[in-house]
Amino acid sequence: MQSHSNKVNPVKEKSFAFALEVVRLCQELKQRHEYVLSNQLLRAGTSIGANVEEALAGQSRRDFVSKMAIASKEARETRYWLNILIHSNLLEADLTPYLASVDELVRLLTAIVKSTKK
């Protein structure tokens, strides 16, 4: 039997995996001497999972909702920076999978916040 802390949490898993992808993408950006966008994307993209972690350790339902809402906002900001990267053509890489992942996180986090508030 698994303990509560070892339970698989889809949003936790997805946000962590996404953060790793963002780290790799930002390393590529920094190799191209693109530091400003890289730092913005790195901060927002890794903050999603960090806020999910905090939410899961929340002191109360209200604390949980607050942290998940922040994670959702960070996911939306990450989507913004990815769109800037796509439309600026700074990378030849296909960033569509990143957008798909962050859109999924936005949907998941928004649903969690809405259902928990009820």
Secondary structure, 3 states (H helix, E strand, C coil): CCCHHHCCCHHHHHHHHHHHHHHHHHHHHHHCCCCHHHHHHHHHHHHHHHHHHHHHCCCCHHHHHHHHHHHHHHHHHHHHHHHHHHHHCCCCCCCHHHHHHHHHHHHHHHHHHHHHHC
